[in-house]
Amino acid sequence: MNITIKKSGYQLVPEGEQILTVTSVKLLPSGRPSLVEFTYSAENGATLREQLKFDHPVAVDILGKRCDVALGGTAEEGTEISPDDLEGLFLNKTFKAMIKHNEGKKGGTFANIKYLIELVKDEEVEEDDDL
């Protein structure tokens, strides 16, 4: 088998407010997970991958805020979410998100989720498609 290198066709998630759908939620490594990896799909067809480590206090804080957004902003202070529940909470849900581009130390531009703004209801996505 040969591997073909392709550089054309890559699309970066645009900077600013974007609509993202969670297409994958993985606890890694399996058995004793130390992080969660989310894969998002943007309206322009681009994908974005994000990893949040369970032993990093800032990452856990970010994850807690994102869980609240995934619950529609209705979670009570101190609500606890098990890592095992993350897939059911996020998979196939659509969010309005703020995207920030950063330059890599060795070059290249990376799209990062600065924060999730809100959960987008299915009806809102369908209405936008009719425009």
KOLGU-4560 file (N, C-alpha, C; in nm, 3 decimals, padded with zeros to 5 digits):
<recs>
<n_xx: 00.084 n_yy: -00.118 n_zz: 00.000 ca_xx: 00.000 ca_yy: 00.000 ca_zz: 00.000 c_xx: 00.089 c_yy: 00.124 c_zz: 00.000 mol: A seq: 1 type: MET>
<n_xx: 00.052 n_yy: 00.222 n_zz: -00.080 ca_xx: 00.124 ca_yy: 00.348 ca_zz: -00.084 c_xx: 00.039 c_yy: 00.457 c_zz: -00.020 mol: A seq: 2 type: ASN>
<n_xx: 00.106 n_yy: 00.551 n_zz: 00.043 ca_xx: 00.038 ca_yy: 00.665 ca_zz: 00.105 c_xx: 00.060 c_yy: 00.785 c_zz: 00.015 mol: A seq: 3 type: ILE>
<n_xx: -00.047 n_yy: 00.854 n_zz: -00.019 ca_xx: -00.039 ca_yy: 00.971 ca_zz: -00.104 c_xx: -00.055 c_yy: 01.097 c_zz: -00.019 mol: A seq: 4 type: THR>
<n_xx: 00.039 n_yy: 01.189 n_zz: -00.036 ca_xx: 00.033 ca_yy: 01.315 ca_zz: 00.037 c_xx: -00.052 c_yy: 01.412 c_zz: -00.043 mol: A seq: 5 type: ILE>
<n_xx: -00.152 n_yy: 01.470 n_zz: 00.025 ca_xx: -00.240 ca_yy: 01.569 ca_zz: -00.038 c_xx: -00.240 c_yy: 01.694 c_zz: 00.048 mol: A seq: 6 type: LYS>
<n_xx: -00.209 n_yy: 01.805 n_zz: -00.013 ca_xx: -00.212 ca_yy: 01.932 ca_zz: 00.059 c_xx: -00.328 c_yy: 02.019 c_zz: 00.016 mol: A seq: 7 type: LYS>
<n_xx: -00.390 n_yy: 01.986 n_zz: -00.095 ca_xx: -00.505 ca_yy: 02.065 ca_zz: -00.140 c_xx: -00.631 c_yy: 02.012 c_zz: -00.073 mol: A seq: 8 type: SER>
<n_xx: -00.729 n_yy: 02.097 n_zz: -00.062 ca_xx: -00.857 ca_yy: 02.055 ca_zz: -00.006 c_xx: -00.869 c_yy: 02.074 c_zz: 00.143 mol: A seq: 9 type: GLY>
<n_xx: -00.758 n_yy: 02.108 n_zz: 00.212 ca_xx: -00.766 ca_yy: 02.131 ca_zz: 00.357 c_xx: -00.833 c_yy: 02.264 c_zz: 00.381 mol: A seq: 10 type: TYR>
<n_xx: -00.930 n_yy: 02.264 n_zz: 00.472 ca_xx: -01.000 ca_yy: 02.388 ca_zz: 00.507 c_xx: -00.988 c_yy: 02.411 c_zz: 00.657 mol: A seq: 11 type: GLN>
<n_xx: -00.957 n_yy: 02.535 n_zz: 00.691 ca_xx: -00.947 ca_yy: 02.576 ca_zz: 00.830 c_xx: -01.082 c_yy: 02.631 c_zz: 00.874 mol: A seq: 12 type: LEU>
<n_xx: -01.124 n_yy: 02.600 n_zz: 00.995 ca_xx: -01.247 ca_yy: 02.659 ca_zz: 01.048 c_xx: -01.222 c_yy: 02.810 c_zz: 01.057 mol: A seq: 13 type: VAL>
<n_xx: -01.308 n_yy: 02.891 n_zz: 00.996 ca_xx: -01.287 ca_yy: 03.036 ca_zz: 00.998 c_xx: -01.289 c_yy: 03.093 c_zz: 01.140 mol: A seq: 14 type: PRO>
<n_xx: -01.219 n_yy: 03.203 n_zz: 01.158 ca_xx: -01.214 ca_yy: 03.271 ca_zz: 01.287 c_xx: -01.345 c_yy: 03.345 c_zz: 01.311 mol: A seq: 15 type: GLU>
<n_xx: -01.382 n_yy: 03.363 n_zz: 01.438 ca_xx: -01.505 ca_yy: 03.432 ca_zz: 01.475 c_xx: -01.614 c_yy: 03.334 c_zz: 01.513 mol: A seq: 16 type: GLY>
<n_xx: -01.740 n_yy: 03.383 n_zz: 01.516 ca_xx: -01.853 ca_yy: 03.296 ca_zz: 01.553 c_xx: -01.879 c_yy: 03.195 c_zz: 01.442 mol: A seq: 17 type: GLU>
<n_xx: -01.886 n_yy: 03.069 n_zz: 01.479 ca_xx: -01.910 ca_yy: 02.961 ca_zz: 01.384 c_xx: -02.007 c_yy: 02.860 c_zz: 01.445 mol: A seq: 18 type: GLN>
<n_xx: -02.073 n_yy: 02.785 n_zz: 01.358 ca_xx: -02.161 ca_yy: 02.677 ca_zz: 01.400 c_xx: -02.083 c_yy: 02.547 c_zz: 01.386 mol: A seq: 19 type: ILE>
<n_xx: -02.070 n_yy: 02.472 n_zz: 01.497 ca_xx: -01.995 ca_yy: 02.347 ca_zz: 01.499 c_xx: -02.084 c_yy: 02.234 c_zz: 01.549 mol: A seq: 20 type: LEU>
<n_xx: -02.069 n_yy: 02.118 n_zz: 01.488 ca_xx: -02.139 ca_yy: 01.997 ca_zz: 01.532 c_xx: -02.036 c_yy: 01.898 c_zz: 01.582 mol: A seq: 21 type: THR>
<n_xx: -02.061 n_yy: 01.839 n_zz: 01.698 ca_xx: -01.971 ca_yy: 01.739 ca_zz: 01.755 c_xx: -01.994 c_yy: 01.607 c_zz: 01.682 mol: A seq: 22 type: VAL>
<n_xx: -01.891 n_yy: 01.558 n_zz: 01.615 ca_xx: -01.903 ca_yy: 01.435 ca_zz: 01.538 c_xx: -01.838 c_yy: 01.315 c_zz: 01.606 mol: A seq: 23 type: THR>
<n_xx: -01.756 n_yy: 01.341 n_zz: 01.708 ca_xx: -01.691 ca_yy: 01.231 ca_zz: 01.779 c_xx: -01.651 c_yy: 01.277 c_zz: 01.919 mol: A seq: 24 type: SER>
<n_xx: -01.669 n_yy: 01.187 n_zz: 02.015 ca_xx: -01.625 ca_yy: 01.209 ca_zz: 02.153 c_xx: -01.554 c_yy: 01.080 c_zz: 02.196 mol: A seq: 25 type: VAL>
<n_xx: -01.424 n_yy: 01.091 n_zz: 02.229 ca_xx: -01.347 ca_yy: 00.973 ca_zz: 02.268 c_xx: -01.278 c_yy: 00.998 c_zz: 02.401 mol: A seq: 26 type: LYS>
<n_xx: -01.286 n_yy: 00.900 n_zz: 02.490 ca_xx: -01.208 ca_yy: 00.901 ca_zz: 02.614 c_xx: -01.080 c_yy: 00.824 c_zz: 02.585 mol: A seq: 27 type: LEU>
<n_xx: -00.964 n_yy: 00.889 n_zz: 02.605 ca_xx: -00.836 ca_yy: 00.829 ca_zz: 02.569 c_xx: -00.740 c_yy: 00.828 c_zz: 02.688 mol: A seq: 28 type: LEU>
<n_xx: -00.654 n_yy: 00.729 n_zz: 02.700 ca_xx: -00.663 ca_yy: 00.600 ca_zz: 02.632 c_xx: -00.777 c_yy: 00.518 c_zz: 02.690 mol: A seq: 29 type: PRO>
<n_xx: -00.820 n_yy: 00.420 n_zz: 02.615 ca_xx: -00.930 ca_yy: 00.337 ca_zz: 02.664 c_xx: -00.883 c_yy: 00.260 c_zz: 02.788 mol: A seq: 30 type: SER>
<n_xx: -00.975 n_yy: 00.231 n_zz: 02.874 ca_xx: -00.943 ca_yy: 00.160 ca_zz: 02.998 c_xx: -00.920 c_yy: 00.255 c_zz: 03.115 mol: A seq: 31 type: GLY>
<n_xx: -00.824 n_yy: 00.344 n_zz: 03.102 ca_xx: -00.792 ca_yy: 00.443 ca_zz: 03.206 c_xx: -00.778 c_yy: 00.580 c_zz: 03.140 mol: A seq: 32 type: ARG>
<n_xx: -00.890 n_yy: 00.640 n_zz: 03.099 ca_xx: -00.881 ca_yy: 00.766 ca_zz: 03.025 c_xx: -00.821 c_yy: 00.881 c_zz: 03.108 mol: A seq: 33 type: PRO>
<n_xx: -00.736 n_yy: 00.958 n_zz: 03.041 ca_xx: -00.676 ca_yy: 01.075 ca_zz: 03.104 c_xx: -00.719 c_yy: 01.203 c_zz: 03.033 mol: A seq: 34 type: SER>
<n_xx: -00.792 n_yy: 01.188 n_zz: 02.921 ca_xx: -00.839 ca_yy: 01.304 ca_zz: 02.848 c_xx: -00.960 c_yy: 01.269 c_zz: 02.763 mol: A seq: 35 type: LEU>
<n_xx: -01.029 n_yy: 01.373 n_zz: 02.719 ca_xx: -01.140 ca_yy: 01.357 ca_zz: 02.626 c_xx: -01.100 c_yy: 01.428 c_zz: 02.497 mol: A seq: 36 type: VAL>
<n_xx: -01.128 n_yy: 01.363 n_zz: 02.385 ca_xx: -01.099 ca_yy: 01.423 ca_zz: 02.254 c_xx: -01.231 c_yy: 01.443 c_zz: 02.181 mol: A seq: 37 type: GLU>
<n_xx: -01.258 n_yy: 01.569 n_zz: 02.145 ca_xx: -01.376 ca_yy: 01.606 ca_zz: 02.069 c_xx: -01.335 c_yy: 01.632 c_zz: 01.925 mol: A seq: 38 type: PHE>
<n_xx: -01.418 n_yy: 01.589 n_zz: 01.831 ca_xx: -01.401 ca_yy: 01.626 ca_zz: 01.690 c_xx: -01.527 c_yy: 01.701 c_zz: 01.650 mol: A seq: 39 type: THR>
<n_xx: -01.507 n_yy: 01.818 n_zz: 01.592 ca_xx: -01.615 ca_yy: 01.906 ca_zz: 01.549 c_xx: -01.613 c_yy: 01.920 c_zz: 01.397 mol: A seq: 40 type: TYR>
<n_xx: -01.729 n_yy: 01.940 n_zz: 01.339 ca_xx: -01.742 ca_yy: 01.969 ca_zz: 01.197 c_xx: -01.805 c_yy: 02.106 c_zz: 01.183 mol: A seq: 41 type: SER>
<n_xx: -01.746 n_yy: 02.190 n_zz: 01.097 ca_xx: -01.797 ca_yy: 02.326 ca_zz: 01.074 c_xx: -01.883 c_yy: 02.328 c_zz: 00.949 mol: A seq: 42 type: ALA>
<n_xx: -01.958 n_yy: 02.436 n_zz: 00.934 ca_xx: -02.048 ca_yy: 02.450 ca_zz: 00.818 c_xx: -01.973 c_yy: 02.449 c_zz: 00.685 mol: A seq: 43 type: GLU>
<n_xx: -01.846 n_yy: 02.495 n_zz: 00.683 ca_xx: -01.770 ca_yy: 02.498 ca_zz: 00.558 c_xx: -01.705 c_yy: 02.364 c_zz: 00.526 mol: A seq: 44 type: ASN>
<n_xx: -01.733 n_yy: 02.261 n_zz: 00.608 ca_xx: -01.679 ca_yy: 02.127 ca_zz: 00.584 c_xx: -01.548 c_yy: 02.100 c_zz: 00.657 mol: A seq: 45 type: GLY>
<n_xx: -01.493 n_yy: 02.202 n_zz: 00.721 ca_xx: -01.368 ca_yy: 02.185 ca_zz: 00.794 c_xx: -01.393 c_yy: 02.109 c_zz: 00.924 mol: A seq: 46 type: ALA>
<n_xx: -01.289 n_yy: 02.044 n_zz: 00.973 ca_xx: -01.298 ca_yy: 01.975 ca_zz: 01.102 c_xx: -01.199 c_yy: 02.035 c_zz: 01.199 mol: A seq: 47 type: THR>
<n_xx: -01.229 n_yy: 02.020 n_zz: 01.326 ca_xx: -01.146 ca_yy: 02.071 ca_zz: 01.433 c_xx: -01.141 c_yy: 01.965 c_zz: 01.542 mol: A seq: 48 type: LEU>
<n_xx: -01.024 n_yy: 01.937 n_zz: 01.592 ca_xx: -01.009 ca_yy: 01.838 ca_zz: 01.700 c_xx: -00.956 c_yy: 01.909 c_zz: 01.823 mol: A seq: 49 type: ARG>
<n_xx: -01.006 n_yy: 01.868 n_zz: 01.939 ca_xx: -00.969 ca_yy: 01.932 ca_zz: 02.064 c_xx: -00.953 c_yy: 01.825 c_zz: 02.172 mol: A seq: 50 type: GLU>
<n_xx: -00.847 n_yy: 01.837 n_zz: 02.252 ca_xx: -00.825 ca_yy: 01.745 ca_zz: 02.363 c_xx: -00.822 c_yy: 01.823 c_zz: 02.493 mol: A seq: 51 type: GLN>
<n_xx: -00.893 n_yy: 01.773 n_zz: 02.593 ca_xx: -00.895 ca_yy: 01.834 ca_zz: 02.726 c_xx: -00.855 c_yy: 01.727 c_zz: 02.827 mol: A seq: 52 type: LEU>
<n_xx: -00.747 n_yy: 01.754 n_zz: 02.903 ca_xx: -00.693 ca_yy: 01.657 ca_zz: 02.999 c_xx: -00.765 c_yy: 01.668 c_zz: 03.133 mol: A seq: 53 type: LYS>
<n_xx: -00.796 n_yy: 01.553 n_zz: 03.190 ca_xx: -00.868 ca_yy: 01.548 ca_zz: 03.318 c_xx: -00.780 c_yy: 01.589 c_zz: 03.437 mol: A seq: 54 type: PHE>
<n_xx: -00.647 n_yy: 01.588 n_zz: 03.422 ca_xx: -00.560 ca_yy: 01.624 ca_zz: 03.534 c_xx: -00.509 c_yy: 01.768 c_zz: 03.525 mol: A seq: 55 type: ASP>
<n_xx: -00.561 n_yy: 01.844 n_zz: 03.431 ca_xx: -00.520 ca_yy: 01.984 ca_zz: 03.415 c_xx: -00.634 c_yy: 02.074 c_zz: 03.463 mol: A seq: 56 type: HIS>
<n_xx: -00.614 n_yy: 02.152 n_zz: 03.570 ca_xx: -00.723 ca_yy: 02.230 ca_zz: 03.629 c_xx: -00.792 c_yy: 02.326 c_zz: 03.531 mol: A seq: 57 type: PRO>
<n_xx: -00.716 n_yy: 02.390 n_zz: 03.443 ca_xx: -00.777 ca_yy: 02.483 ca_zz: 03.347 c_xx: -00.862 c_yy: 02.405 c_zz: 03.247 mol: A seq: 58 type: VAL>
<n_xx: -00.813 n_yy: 02.291 n_zz: 03.200 ca_xx: -00.888 ca_yy: 02.210 ca_zz: 03.105 c_xx: -01.018 c_yy: 02.159 c_zz: 03.168 mol: A seq: 59 type: ALA>
<n_xx: -01.012 n_yy: 02.119 n_zz: 03.295 ca_xx: -01.132 ca_yy: 02.071 ca_zz: 03.365 c_xx: -01.232 c_yy: 02.185 c_zz: 03.382 mol: A seq: 60 type: VAL>
<n_xx: -01.184 n_yy: 02.305 n_zz: 03.409 ca_xx: -01.272 ca_yy: 02.422 ca_zz: 03.420 c_xx: -01.340 c_yy: 02.451 c_zz: 03.286 mol: A seq: 61 type: ASP>
<n_xx: -01.263 n_yy: 02.447 n_zz: 03.179 ca_xx: -01.319 ca_yy: 02.468 ca_zz: 03.044 c_xx: -01.424 c_yy: 02.361 c_zz: 03.015 mol: A seq: 62 type: ILE>
<n_xx: -01.392 n_yy: 02.236 n_zz: 03.046 ca_xx: -01.485 ca_yy: 02.126 ca_zz: 03.022 c_xx: -01.613 c_yy: 02.143 c_zz: 03.101 mol: A seq: 63 type: LEU>
<n_xx: -01.603 n_yy: 02.189 n_zz: 03.225 ca_xx: -01.722 ca_yy: 02.214 ca_zz: 03.307 c_xx: -01.811 c_yy: 02.321 c_zz: 03.246 mol: A seq: 64 type: GLY>
<n_xx: -01.750 n_yy: 02.428 n_zz: 03.196 ca_xx: -01.827 ca_yy: 02.535 ca_zz: 03.132 c_xx: -01.894 c_yy: 02.483 c_zz: 03.004 mol: A seq: 65 type: LYS>
<n_xx: -01.824 n_yy: 02.399 n_zz: 02.930 ca_xx: -01.882 ca_yy: 02.343 ca_zz: 02.806 c_xx: -01.995 c_yy: 02.246 c_zz: 02.837 mol: A seq: 66 type: ARG>
<n_xx: -01.983 n_yy: 02.172 n_zz: 02.945 ca_xx: -02.091 ca_yy: 02.082 ca_zz: 02.987 c_xx: -02.217 c_yy: 02.164 c_zz: 03.020 mol: A seq: 67 type: CYS>
<n_xx: -02.199 n_yy: 02.277 n_zz: 03.087 ca_xx: -02.313 ca_yy: 02.363 ca_zz: 03.119 c_xx: -02.380 c_yy: 02.412 c_zz: 02.992 mol: A seq: 68 type: ASP>
<n_xx: -02.301 n_yy: 02.452 n_zz: 02.893 ca_xx: -02.358 ca_yy: 02.497 ca_zz: 02.765 c_xx: -02.432 c_yy: 02.381 c_zz: 02.698 mol: A seq: 69 type: VAL>
<n_xx: -02.374 n_yy: 02.260 n_zz: 02.701 ca_xx: -02.438 ca_yy: 02.143 ca_zz: 02.641 c_xx: -02.571 c_yy: 02.108 c_zz: 02.709 mol: A seq: 70 type: ALA>
<n_xx: -02.583 n_yy: 02.145 n_zz: 02.836 ca_xx: -02.708 ca_yy: 02.123 ca_zz: 02.911 c_xx: -02.803 c_yy: 02.241 c_zz: 02.896 mol: A seq: 71 type: LEU>
<n_xx: -02.770 n_yy: 02.333 n_zz: 02.805 ca_xx: -02.857 ca_yy: 02.447 ca_zz: 02.780 c_xx: -02.840 c_yy: 02.559 c_zz: 02.881 mol: A seq: 72 type: GLY>
<n_xx: -02.730 n_yy: 02.556 n_zz: 02.959 ca_xx: -02.704 ca_yy: 02.660 ca_zz: 03.058 c_xx: -02.789 c_yy: 02.646 c_zz: 03.183 mol: A seq: 73 type: GLY>
<n_xx: -02.847 n_yy: 02.528 n_zz: 03.203 ca_xx: -02.939 ca_yy: 02.508 ca_zz: 03.314 c_xx: -02.879 c_yy: 02.432 c_zz: 03.432 mol: A seq: 74 type: THR>
<n_xx: -02.752 n_yy: 02.392 n_zz: 03.422 ca_xx: -02.691 ca_yy: 02.313 ca_zz: 03.530 c_xx: -02.673 c_yy: 02.398 c_zz: 03.655 mol: A seq: 75 type: ALA>
<n_xx: -02.698 n_yy: 02.338 n_zz: 03.768 ca_xx: -02.680 ca_yy: 02.407 ca_zz: 03.896 c_xx: -02.533 c_yy: 02.409 c_zz: 03.933 mol: A seq: 76 type: GLU>
<n_xx: -02.492 n_yy: 02.512 n_zz: 04.006 ca_xx: -02.354 ca_yy: 02.522 ca_zz: 04.056 c_xx: -02.320 c_yy: 02.395 c_zz: 04.133 mol: A seq: 77 type: GLU>
<n_xx: -02.204 n_yy: 02.337 n_zz: 04.103 ca_xx: -02.159 ca_yy: 02.217 ca_zz: 04.172 c_xx: -02.205 c_yy: 02.086 c_zz: 04.109 mol: A seq: 78 type: GLY>
<n_xx: -02.282 n_yy: 02.093 n_zz: 03.999 ca_xx: -02.325 ca_yy: 01.972 ca_zz: 03.930 c_xx: -02.202 c_yy: 01.896 c_zz: 03.881 mol: A seq: 79 type: THR>
<n_xx: -02.198 n_yy: 01.766 n_zz: 03.903 ca_xx: -02.086 ca_yy: 01.684 ca_zz: 03.858 c_xx: -02.127 c_yy: 01.598 c_zz: 03.740 mol: A seq: 80 type: GLU>
<n_xx: -02.037 n_yy: 01.588 n_zz: 03.642 ca_xx: -02.059 ca_yy: 01.507 ca_zz: 03.522 c_xx: -01.949 c_yy: 01.401 c_zz: 03.518 mol: A seq: 81 type: ILE>
<n_xx: -01.986 n_yy: 01.277 n_zz: 03.499 ca_xx: -01.889 ca_yy: 01.169 ca_zz: 03.486 c_xx: -01.830 c_yy: 01.172 c_zz: 03.344 mol: A seq: 82 type: SER>
<n_xx: -01.700 n_yy: 01.144 n_zz: 03.331 ca_xx: -01.643 ca_yy: 01.135 ca_zz: 03.196 c_xx: -01.719 c_yy: 01.037 c_zz: 03.106 mol: A seq: 83 type: PRO>
<n_xx: -01.774 n_yy: 00.932 n_zz: 03.165 ca_xx: -01.851 ca_yy: 00.834 ca_zz: 03.087 c_xx: -01.977 c_yy: 00.894 c_zz: 03.025 mol: A seq: 84 type: ASP>
<n_xx: -02.025 n_yy: 01.007 n_zz: 03.078 ca_xx: -02.146 ca_yy: 01.071 ca_zz: 03.028 c_xx: -02.119 c_yy: 01.174 c_zz: 02.918 mol: A seq: 85 type: ASP>
<n_xx: -01.991 n_yy: 01.203 n_zz: 02.889 ca_xx: -01.958 ca_yy: 01.309 ca_zz: 02.794 c_xx: -02.007 c_yy: 01.279 c_zz: 02.652 mol: A seq: 86 type: LEU>
<n_xx: -01.995 n_yy: 01.153 n_zz: 02.609 ca_xx: -02.040 ca_yy: 01.120 ca_zz: 02.474 c_xx: -02.189 c_yy: 01.148 c_zz: 02.458 mol: A seq: 87 type: GLU>
<n_xx: -02.270 n_yy: 01.103 n_zz: 02.551 ca_xx: -02.414 ca_yy: 01.127 ca_zz: 02.544 c_xx: -02.451 c_yy: 01.274 c_zz: 02.555 mol: A seq: 88 type: GLY>
<n_xx: -02.368 n_yy: 01.350 n_zz: 02.623 ca_xx: -02.394 ca_yy: 01.492 ca_zz: 02.644 c_xx: -02.359 c_yy: 01.576 c_zz: 02.521 mol: A seq: 89 type: LEU>
<n_xx: -02.256 n_yy: 01.536 n_zz: 02.446 ca_xx: -02.207 ca_yy: 01.618 ca_zz: 02.336 c_xx: -02.228 c_yy: 01.563 c_zz: 02.195 mol: A seq: 90 type: PHE>
<n_xx: -02.224 n_yy: 01.431 n_zz: 02.178 ca_xx: -02.225 ca_yy: 01.372 ca_zz: 02.043 c_xx: -02.347 c_yy: 01.414 c_zz: 01.962 mol: A seq: 91 type: LEU>
<n_xx: -02.322 n_yy: 01.462 n_zz: 01.842 ca_xx: -02.423 ca_yy: 01.506 ca_zz: 01.744 c_xx: -02.496 c_yy: 01.634 c_zz: 01.784 mol: A seq: 92 type: ASN>
<n_xx: -02.447 n_yy: 01.702 n_zz: 01.885 ca_xx: -02.508 ca_yy: 01.831 ca_zz: 01.921 c_xx: -02.437 c_yy: 01.942 c_zz: 01.845 mol: A seq: 93 type: LYS>
<n_xx: -02.510 n_yy: 02.049 n_zz: 01.820 ca_xx: -02.458 ca_yy: 02.163 ca_zz: 01.745 c_xx: -02.450 c_yy: 02.284 c_zz: 01.836 mol: A seq: 94 type: THR>
<n_xx: -02.338 n_yy: 02.356 n_zz: 01.825 ca_xx: -02.310 ca_yy: 02.471 ca_zz: 01.911 c_xx: -02.269 c_yy: 02.592 c_zz: 01.828 mol: A seq: 95 type: PHE>
<n_xx: -02.301 n_yy: 02.709 n_zz: 01.879 ca_xx: -02.242 ca_yy: 02.831 ca_zz: 01.828 c_xx: -02.114 c_yy: 02.848 c_zz: 01.911 mol: A seq: 96 type: LYS>
<n_xx: -02.002 n_yy: 02.869 n_zz: 01.843 ca_xx: -01.873 ca_yy: 02.877 ca_zz: 01.912 c_xx: -01.792 c_yy: 02.996 c_zz: 01.863 mol: A seq: 97 type: ALA>
<n_xx: -01.704 n_yy: 03.046 n_zz: 01.948 ca_xx: -01.610 ca_yy: 03.151 ca_zz: 01.911 c_xx: -01.477 c_yy: 03.083 c_zz: 01.878 mol: A seq: 98 type: MET>
<n_xx: -01.431 n_yy: 03.100 n_zz: 01.755 ca_xx: -01.307 ca_yy: 03.039 ca_zz: 01.708 c_xx: -01.197 c_yy: 03.143 c_zz: 01.704 mol: A seq: 99 type: ILE>
<n_xx: -01.080 n_yy: 03.106 n_zz: 01.754 ca_xx: -00.963 ca_yy: 03.193 ca_zz: 01.753 c_xx: -00.851 c_yy: 03.121 c_zz: 01.681 mol: A seq: 100 type: LYS>
<n_xx: -00.785 n_yy: 03.188 n_zz: 01.588 ca_xx: -00.670 ca_yy: 03.130 ca_zz: 01.519 c_xx: -00.542 c_yy: 03.163 c_zz: 01.595 mol: A seq: 101 type: HIS>
<n_xx: -00.453 n_yy: 03.065 n_zz: 01.602 ca_xx: -00.322 ca_yy: 03.083 ca_zz: 01.664 c_xx: -00.215 c_yy: 03.031 c_zz: 01.569 mol: A seq: 102 type: ASN>
<n_xx: -00.099 n_yy: 03.096 n_zz: 01.572 ca_xx: 00.014 ca_yy: 03.052 ca_zz: 01.492 c_xx: 00.096 c_yy: 02.951 c_zz: 01.571 mol: A seq: 103 type: GLU>
<n_xx: 00.132 n_yy: 02.840 n_zz: 01.506 ca_xx: 00.215 ca_yy: 02.740 ca_zz: 01.572 c_xx: 00.359 c_yy: 02.786 c_zz: 01.584 mol: A seq: 104 type: GLY>
<n_xx: 00.432 n_yy: 02.733 n_zz: 01.681 ca_xx: 00.573 ca_yy: 02.769 ca_zz: 01.702 c_xx: 00.659 c_yy: 02.734 c_zz: 01.582 mol: A seq: 105 type: LYS>
<n_xx: 00.619 n_yy: 02.630 n_zz: 01.511 ca_xx: 00.696 ca_yy: 02.586 ca_zz: 01.394 c_xx: 00.624 c_yy: 02.623 c_zz: 01.265 mol: A seq: 106 type: LYS>
<n_xx: 00.533 n_yy: 02.720 n_zz: 01.274 ca_xx: 00.458 ca_yy: 02.762 ca_zz: 01.157 c_xx: 00.320 c_yy: 02.697 c_zz: 01.153 mol: A seq: 107 type: GLY>
<n_xx: 00.239 n_yy: 02.741 n_zz: 01.062 ca_xx: 00.104 ca_yy: 02.687 ca_zz: 01.048 c_xx: 00.004 c_yy: 02.762 c_zz: 01.134 mol: A seq: 108 type: GLY>
<n_xx: -00.119 n_yy: 02.763 n_zz: 01.089 ca_xx: -00.227 ca_yy: 02.829 ca_zz: 01.162 c_xx: -00.319 c_yy: 02.721 c_zz: 01.217 mol: A seq: 109 type: THR>
<n_xx: -00.358 n_yy: 02.738 n_zz: 01.342 ca_xx: -00.445 ca_yy: 02.642 ca_zz: 01.407 c_xx: -00.572 c_yy: 02.711 c_zz: 01.455 mol: A seq: 110 type: PHE>
<n_xx: -00.685 n_yy: 02.647 n_zz: 01.433 ca_xx: -00.813 ca_yy: 02.698 ca_zz: 01.482 c_xx: -00.839 c_yy: 02.636 c_zz: 01.619 mol: A seq: 111 type: ALA>
<n_xx: -00.872 n_yy: 02.720 n_zz: 01.715 ca_xx: -00.902 ca_yy: 02.674 ca_zz: 01.850 c_xx: -01.036 c_yy: 02.729 c_zz: 01.894 mol: A seq: 112 type: ASN>
<n_xx: -01.107 n_yy: 02.651 n_zz: 01.974 ca_xx: -01.234 ca_yy: 02.698 ca_zz: 02.029 c_xx: -01.202 c_yy: 02.783 c_zz: 02.151 mol: A seq: 113 type: ILE>
<n_xx: -01.231 n_yy: 02.911 n_zz: 02.142 ca_xx: -01.210 ca_yy: 03.000 ca_zz: 02.257 c_xx: -01.315 c_yy: 02.969 c_zz: 02.362 mol: A seq: 114 type: LYS>
<n_xx: -01.442 n_yy: 02.955 n_zz: 02.319 ca_xx: -01.549 ca_yy: 02.912 ca_zz: 02.408 c_xx: -01.672 c_yy: 02.875 c_zz: 02.325 mol: A seq: 115 type: TYR>
<n_xx: -01.757 n_yy: 02.792 n_zz: 02.385 ca_xx: -01.888 ca_yy: 02.763 ca_zz: 02.327 c_xx: -01.983 c_yy: 02.870 c_zz: 02.374 mol: A seq: 116 type: LEU>
<n_xx: -02.058 n_yy: 02.928 n_zz: 02.282 ca_xx: -02.150 ca_yy: 03.037 ca_zz: 02.316 c_xx: -02.283 c_yy: 02.981 c_zz: 02.363 mol: A seq: 117 type: ILE>
<n_xx: -02.338 n_yy: 02.891 n_zz: 02.281 ca_xx: -02.468 ca_yy: 02.834 ca_zz: 02.317 c_xx: -02.495 c_yy: 02.708 c_zz: 02.237 mol: A seq: 118 type: GLU>
<n_xx: -02.583 n_yy: 02.627 n_zz: 02.291 ca_xx: -02.633 ca_yy: 02.508 ca_zz: 02.223 c_xx: -02.733 c_yy: 02.555 c_zz: 02.119 mol: A seq: 119 type: LEU>
<n_xx: -02.721 n_yy: 02.504 n_zz: 01.997 ca_xx: -02.812 ca_yy: 02.542 ca_zz: 01.890 c_xx: -02.920 c_yy: 02.434 c_zz: 01.882 mol: A seq: 120 type: VAL>
<n_xx: -03.043 n_yy: 02.475 n_zz: 01.895 ca_xx: -03.155 ca_yy: 02.381 ca_zz: 01.887 c_xx: -03.172 c_yy: 02.334 c_zz: 01.743 mol: A seq: 121 type: LYS>
<n_xx: -03.221 n_yy: 02.212 n_zz: 01.725 ca_xx: -03.240 ca_yy: 02.155 ca_zz: 01.591 c_xx: -03.325 c_yy: 02.245 c_zz: 01.502 mol: A seq: 122 type: ASP>
<n_xx: -03.427 n_yy: 02.308 n_zz: 01.559 ca_xx: -03.516 ca_yy: 02.393 ca_zz: 01.480 c_xx: -03.440 c_yy: 02.513 c_zz: 01.423 mol: A seq: 123 type: GLU>
<n_xx: -03.345 n_yy: 02.568 n_zz: 01.502 ca_xx: -03.268 ca_yy: 02.684 ca_zz: 01.457 c_xx: -03.181 c_yy: 02.647 c_zz: 01.338 mol: A seq: 124 type: GLU>
<n_xx: -03.121 n_yy: 02.528 n_zz: 01.339 ca_xx: -03.036 ca_yy: 02.484 ca_zz: 01.229 c_xx: -03.120 c_yy: 02.465 c_zz: 01.104 mol: A seq: 125 type: VAL>
<n_xx: -03.237 n_yy: 02.404 n_zz: 01.117 ca_xx: -03.325 ca_yy: 02.382 ca_zz: 01.003 c_xx: -03.372 c_yy: 02.513 c_zz: 00.944 mol: A seq: 126 type: GLU>
<n_xx: -03.405 n_yy: 02.611 n_zz: 01.028 ca_xx: -03.451 ca_yy: 02.742 ca_zz: 00.978 c_xx: -03.341 c_yy: 02.809 c_zz: 00.898 mol: A seq: 127 type: GLU>
<n_xx: -03.215 n_yy: 02.801 n_zz: 00.944 ca_xx: -03.105 ca_yy: 02.861 ca_zz: 00.872 c_xx: -03.084 c_yy: 02.797 c_zz: 00.735 mol: A seq: 128 type: ASP>
<n_xx: -03.111 n_yy: 02.667 n_zz: 00.723 ca_xx: -03.095 ca_yy: 02.597 ca_zz: 00.596 c_xx: -03.194 c_yy: 02.647 c_zz: 00.491 mol: A seq: 129 type: ASP>
<n_xx: -03.308 n_yy: 02.698 n_zz: 00.536 ca_xx: -03.411 ca_yy: 02.745 ca_zz: 00.441 c_xx: -03.380 c_yy: 02.881 c_zz: 00.380 mol: A seq: 130 type: ASP>
<n_xx: -03.282 n_yy: 02.952 n_zz: 00.435 ca_xx: -03.250 ca_yy: 03.086 ca_zz: 00.387 c_xx: -03.185 c_yy: 03.086 c_zz: 00.253 mol: A seq: 131 type: LEU>
</recs>
